Amino acid sequence: MAATAHRPTARKRPAGAPTREPVRRRGRVIQWKGYLYALPALTVLTVFLLVPLGQLVQISLFHWDGISVSTWAGFDNYTEIARDPQLRAGFLHSFVLILFFSVIPIALALVLAAVTTRAGRLRGVSVFRAMIFLPQVVAMVVTATAWTAIYAPDGVLNTALRAIGLETVARPWLGDFSTALPAVGLIGTWLEIGLCLVLFIAGIGQIPAELYEAAKLDGAGPVREFFAVTLPGLRGQITVALTLTVIAALRTFDLVYVATHGGPGNATSLPAYEVYNRAFGTGQVGSACAIAVTLTAVILLLTFLITKVQPQEDET
Amino acid sequence: MAERTPRRPRRRLIAAAALATGVLTGVAACSPGPSGGSATSAKTSGPVSTDPAKAGKVTLTVWDQNTDPGANVSTEALNKAFMAKYPNVTIKRVSRSFADLKTTLKLALSSANPPDVVQANQGYPDMGAFVKGKLLQPVDRYAKAYGWDSSFPSQLLDLNRFSPDGKTWKTGNLYGVSQTGEIIGVYYNKAKLKSLGLSVPTTLGGFETALAKAKASGLQPLSYGDADKSPGIHIFGVIQALAAGKPEVRKLVFDEGDAKWTDSGTLKAATTLRRWADKGYLGSGFNGKSKDQAVDSFGRGKSLFLLEGTWQSAVLAPKMKQNVGFTALSPAAGQPPLTQGGEGLAWSVTSKSKHPDVAGAYIDFLVNKNGMKVAASHGNLPALPPADYKPTPGTVDEDILTRWKAVSEKDGLLPYLDYTTPTFYDTLTAAVQELTAGHLTPKAFTTRLQSDYSSFQNSR
């Protein structure tokens, strides 16, 4: 706890204050001026973020079709989230997506990062890295459209499966109730792996070479080296990757909007998609806002938990 | 990106939360949406001036959904002609696809400066909500002045009527008129039908026999792809129309009387659709195939039938030339055809329009005899086909005109099922996917629909 309280102060004054006491006192005075500098940004933040956020919470307490007079709903819209099996399923689906957006890409990217840094002297490694990062650059709508074509009943994937004699495995991946959600998830895996890889490669570059040398002297092979040096050295980056990808998983909207419309049935319906659908499609603006508030709360909570899990001394 | 840190000093987080809570308590006092009383100040009654030339300099903002090639060109042409006739009027056209219009129109209409003329979709989800929010003005006085009330059959006019509170459809004020007509029907491949020794089916039973025969001979009976979710409504609607009949479907969608979605007619329709899926008439992988892929595969001669709207003729005719035909089915031999359909989106005048009379004149320009003629000449199906409109014999356009007349003149038009409740599109499309995939029994399917319906009835 003590370390936590100290850190922000220390970071604000990298010049390094000799002792804690004078920093505090001088800090008071300077801080107020500091807020003055921050005022323009704070105003923008208030007008464009906090006020809408307040309105969001406000509307979530009403039944409103977006046009006519609203009626007070209290927490009806929230209890509906708990009661409606379709909405609950939506939240469950996004937790499944965390597996595909976060866990799998991070695991794969760790392996890839370890391999590519060891093979650092190979020619064309940067091209390879760029290719893996490419999905991050491409617009989500393009990605979703391309993958829809790949997953189509007569798409590349099924054609390939048939070609190697796996006819029985071929199916309409996005149209099959059992495979639609994992299929959407795998698109996320493909998307996020590049981000994780770039983060990890950068992180490995920051690990002191002496540690690797020491590990070698101790007779560690590549696997031991990975677990003893690389993995602990990457904890900071893993937290960053985890935060970013978990948020990406939870707020997935465009992917589902383009690829499945939440279907088949409601097999790939997600909270963020429901927010859009209810606000602009079915005229349930209050309910949409309640889902948005809940989703925001879940994201904040998870982000907070992730930062809690991260050991403090691993800040790079 | 690597520099980004996920950690935020905790104190700031707490401060933000406190600030948000403060803002919240501040704004929770007032409620969203218009505050009670009517905000409309524009003149919506009194004598109508039918001459836009006398209106002075006017800019008319028009939002339409005519983005399909044929509809786009004819709307463009009519706008130009209107401005040529009345040089004092400038038309500012905003054209969006149906889905985009549906999601943005509400915001546009409730803004301080809405467009003057908009295309509003019929039914409770759109037009009903707009009327309830007092965003559209009644056009009865224009209907009288321009004679729409006599030129349009009441069946079509009623689809654009709502009670002033927006709670009851098909009665009360008129809130717009439509320029085009549309029905869902059966497109068939003439050569394939002939090679199977079949004649054009006229009833649901005959259609099912033809499906079975095609399947048995190794030909894909129907092209169907429901990944977009909307084709499910059409196929189920057509079967329901024939299985449940006119009175039951109308009662359900228009919310008249005591019909239930769990009644035998709808159940029978669900059972039929499930049987088609189980027997492979719908092909395989249909829930992962898009509507366009299905239309395309029928167009390339991969299947015998396609259940689709008349709007697809513009896509199919150039590909299949004279080999494509169109028909609508009857519940039983000798009865008139019965199917889903109606009219294009209604052209409506907004409440806040500063020039309602010019808007009325503009709408009349679109839907009068000349307007219909221009629409037809660009491959659209006019709601009121002019007497001298004759498509080339043997083309699908000729079939469509014949069927449209047969259906609309013999009261065979049934409303689209998504008009039923604001959430019905969602409920029904998802349920059809589950029904055809075998995840819902026909009985559970009808229960799902009924529960959406009854919660809407209770909430009104």
Interface residues (C-beta under 8 A of the other chain):
Chain A: T4 R7 P8 L50 V51 L53 G54 Q55 V57 Q58 I59 L61 F62 W64 D65 G66 I67 S68 V69 S70 T71 W72 T148 Y151 A152 P153 R171 P172 W173 L174 G175 D176 F177 L195 V198 L199 A202 G203 Q237 T239 V240 L242 T243 L244 T260 H261 G262 G263 P264 G265 N266 N277 F280 G281 T282 G283 Q284 V285 T303 F304 I306 T307 Q310 E315
Chain B: M1 A2 R4 T5 P6 R7 R8 P9 R10 R11 L13 A16 L19 A20 V23 L24 G26 V27 A28 S31 P32 G33 P34 S35 G36 K102 T103 T104 K106 L107 L109 S110 P125 A129 F130 K132 G133 K134 L135 G166 D226 A227 D228 K229 S284 G285 F286 N287 G288 K289 S290 Q293 P422 T423 Y425 D426 T429 A430 A431 Q433 E434 A437 H439 L440
